[in-house]
Amino acid sequence: MVDHLVLFAVREGASAAEVEDLLDSIRGLKDEVPGVVDLSVGKDFTGRAGEYTHALFARFEDAAGLQVYMGHPAHLAVVEKLGAVTSGRIVADYEF
């Protein structure tokens, strides 16, 4: 199994509609991209993530599934939205 974690910071001035559109687009990846075992995204409610306001978790059967996800047009569209709505992000991928 492979887990894909993303912490991201919504940029100052991003509208609530932009943020909700981004989150809805991310959630849609679970059904749009083959090989996604599980996916969730949400706002950090504890403040422990420092400057990062949201987190994304996705799980795949293997590294090949992650590669399919990374190159899928729906994922690439989400990456564009991330670039427009966020001011920073950190990504980690690991096998277990």
Secondary structure as UniProt FT lines:
FT   STRAND          2..10
FT   TURN            12..13
FT   HELIX           16..32
FT   TURN            34..35
FT   STRAND          36..43
FT   TURN            48..51
FT   STRAND          54..60
FT   HELIX           63..71
FT   HELIX           73..85
FT   STRAND          86..95
//
